[in-house]
């Protein structure tokens, strides 16, 4: 394995996951815009062409529908393509391929033709990006039956979940939080990682739970620490994947605490948090001391860089929601 027990950034962990997957399985191929000699916009594929050649880590034209359509053909012939879309909003031209073919092929063929495709998409805000460079597009993918939707928030999950996604026979939309690419932590590639579809409790608590994923995890952990000054002991649950959704863990935690806030960067209306809140309300209604609340991005197109700190959920907005959880009861 290329990875040893050492401090890595999330970007480096993703690079190691790709490298180790390609070394372990010759059917794993990487393709996308500038993934070759350049190593990708965020250098996630750095060095892969030098080691594996242009046939296994190949640059493509600027045509996202063509890139994903090519990956469909590759998967049908037994390969395991890993597609990189440069930015979240750049992936939209490939939606027809994704919805009509990638998500439906296994069902269309009665299970005879799975498509083991991993679609890597840098997503979310927090980097001062302009329009088309900071979308939180997870709800589109989560609403499409036939796809797994995964988003790591830690260095260990970046490595482990990407390896699991590449090994999966189902197509996976792998959403990479851009704002977390340069965060560092100790990575042990041999350590066990919870599989796709299992949430992880990142911080225990007794007062209420913040339910989140991807780029909002560090903000929720910061909010939970700040909440101690108010006398609130907040748990933080990292979903890690939206599809499959770990309903069992989330329901058990909310039933035990009676109060929950769902936090994510994408817009509130029709967002993933709306589905999560609805499911928790249905399953936990008689255990709730207050409605399940949401803290999300505003229902607007992504704002200019100088305004994004107003748009993205922050500690103050999260604590304001926690304060509304009917503590007098």
N, C-alpha and C positions, 0 to 999 in steps of 0.2 A: 504494500500500500504506500502511496505517496505521502500520506499524512501521518505524522507522529503526534505524540501528546505534547502540544505546544500552543502558545497563544496565536490565534489566527483572527483575521477579520472575516465577516460574513462573505465578502467577495472571494477571499482566498479559500474559504471552506467550500463554496460552490465550485470553484475551479478544481479543487482536489476531488470533489465528488464526481465531476465529469471525467477527470483523468482516470480515477480508479475504476469507474464504470466502463470506460473504453478499454482499459487494460484487461479487465475481467471478462469482457464479452465483445468479440469482434463485430457483432451485429449492431453495436451502438455507434451511431453516426450523428454528428453535430452539423447543423446547417442554419444559415441566417445571414443577414446583412453585416458585413465587416467582422464576422466571427473568426476569420482566418488569420492573415498576417497581422492585422490590427489587434486582434484579441477581443473584439467587441467594444462598444462604447464605454462600458464599465470594466473592461479587461477581465471579464469572467472566463473567457475562453483563451486567455493568454497562454501561448506555448503549445496549444493542442495540435495545431497544424504542423509545427516543427517536429513534434513527436510522432504523430499518426498520419501525416500526409494530407494532401488536399482532397483525397477521395473520402476521408472520414471526418474531416473538419473543413467544410467548404463554404466559401463565400457565394452568395446568391444575388441575383438582381434585386432592385428595390421594388418588390412586388409581393406583398404579404400573402395574397390569395394564391399566387403561384408557389410560394415557399411551402405553405401548408398543404396545398394540393399535391406537391411533389412528395411531401412526407407521407401522405395517405398512400400513394403508390408504393413508396419504400416499405411501409409497414405491411401492406398487402403481400409483398414478396419476401417477408420474413425478417426485415431489419427492424431496429429499434431507434427511430430517429428522435433526436432532441432538437427542437426548433427554438431559436431565439427571435423574439420580436423586440426591436430596439427599445421601444417605449410603449406604455400602456395604450395610448390612443392610436398609435401606429398599427395596432393589431386589428382594428375594426374592419379594414378591407378583407380580412380573412374570415370574417364571421360566417359568411355563406358556407365556406368549406367546413368550418367548425360545427355549425349547427346541422347542416344537411348531410354531412358524410362522417366526420370524425365521431360525433356523438351518437350517430344512428347505425353505423355499419354493423356492430355486433348484434344489435336487435334485428336489423334487416336480414341478416344471414342466419338467424336462429342460433347464434352463438358460435357459428363455424369460423367466423373471420373477426377476431379481435384486432384492434388497432393500438398497439403499444407505443403511443406517441406521447412525448412529454413536451409541452409548450411552455417555455420559460418567458415570463413577461415581467420586466421591471415596472412596478406600479406605485402609486401614491405620491403624496407631496412631501414637503419638508426640505426640499433642496433648492428652493427658489426657481423652480422651472416655470417656463411660460406655457401657454395653452398648447395642448397635445402632448405635454411632457409630464403631467402630474395627475392623470385621471385615476380614480379608484373605481375600477370596472368590474369588481368581483361579482356584483349582483347579476350581471348579464350571464356570466358563466354558471353561477350557482342555479340559475333558473332553467338551465338546459339539461334535461335528463340524459344520462349517458356519460357525463363527465365527472371526474373527481376534481375538486378545487382545493388546492393546498396553498398555505402561506406560512412560511417560517418566521419566527421572531427572534430566534437565538442562533448563535453560531453552530451549536450542535445540531439543531433541527435543520439548518440550511444544508448541512452535509447529509444527515441521516434521511431526511424526507426526500431530498433529491435522488439519493440512491434508491430509495423505495419506489419513487415515482417512475424512474427509468426501468426498474424491474417489473413494474405492474403491467399486466396485459390489458388493462383499461387505459383509455386516454386520460391524461392528467394535465390540467391547467395549473402551472406552478408559478404563483405570484410572488415576486421578490420585492420586498419593501426597499425602495431606493435609499431612503433616509437611514437605513440600518446597514448598508453595505460596508461601511467603514468602522462599525462598532466591533470591538475586540473582546474575545473570551478564550478560555482554554478549550481546545478541541481534542478529543480522543476518538479517533475514527473507529476504534474497536469497541467503544462503549455502546451498550444497547440503547436504542431510541424507540420511544413509543411509536407504534405503526400509524399509518394514515387512518384518520377517523377516530383517534383518541385524543381528548383534551388533556391538558396538564395543569394542575393547580400550582401556579408560580408563587403564590403567597397565601398562607392560610389566614383566616380572619373569623371574627365572631359576630360582627355587626351587620354586614351586607357584603355582596359580591359584585365586583366589576368583571363583566364578561367581555372579552376582546379578542383580537387576533392581529397578527402582522405588525404594521408600523405603530399601532396604538398601544402595544404592550408596555414599552418603556414609560409612556405617559401615564398609564394606569398605575404602574408601580410607583412612580413619583407621586401621583395623587394619593395613593394608599399610605405612603410615608407621611405626606403632609396632613392627612386626615387624623393622624394621632393627636395633633394639637387640639382637635375638636372633640376628642374622646371617642372617635370612631375607629374600630379595628376592621379594616376592609380586606377581604379576600380578593385575589385576582386570578381569574381562570383564563388561560390561553387556549383557544379552540384549536389552533394549528391547522385544521381543515374545516371548510364550510360544507363540503360534500365529500365523504359522509360527515354528517353533523353528529357529534357525540351527545345526543339527547340524554342518555342515561346519566352521565356525569353531571351535566348542567342541571337537570331536574333534581337530582339528589342533593346537590349543593344549595339550590334555591329553596327547596322544601325545608332544609335544615336551618337556613338563615332567615327566610321570609322576605328578604329585600334584595333587589338586583337592579343594576344599571348596565346596559349594553353600550359599548363605546366603539365607534369606528369612524374612519375618515370620510367614507363615501356619503352621499346625500342621504337624508333621512327617509324621504318618501320612496317606498318600494325598495329600500336598501335591505341588506342582509339582516340588520338589526330588527327590522319590522317582523320578519319571519321568526327570528329567535324569540322576540318578545311575545309573539302570538302563541308559539308552541309552549313557552314557559307558563303563560297565563292559562292555557288549556290544561296543562298537566299539574300545575301547582296552585290553582285558584284558591283552594281552601287553606293553603299554607301561607299565603301572601299577606303581609302586614301593610303593603302599599303596592300600587301598580308597578309593573316592570317599566322602568324609564329608559330613555335612549339619549345619548349624547353623540351627535354626528356632525358631519360637514353640513353646510347650509344647502338648500335646494336651489343652487345656482350653478352656472358653468364655473369651472375652476378660475379663481381670481388671479389678478396680476401678482407677481412675487412679493411686492411690498405689502400686500393685503392677506397673504396666505396664513399668517399667524392668527388673524381674526377668524378665518374660515375653519381651520383645523381644530379639533377638540383639544383643549388644554387643561391643565390642572384646575384652574378656577371654574371652568364650566362643568367639569366632572364633580367637583366638590359642591357646586350649586345644586346639581341633580341629587347628590347624596343627601343634602340638607332638606330636600323635598320628600323624603321617604317616610313621612308621618311618624317622626320619632316620638311624638307625644303619646302615641298608642303603645 
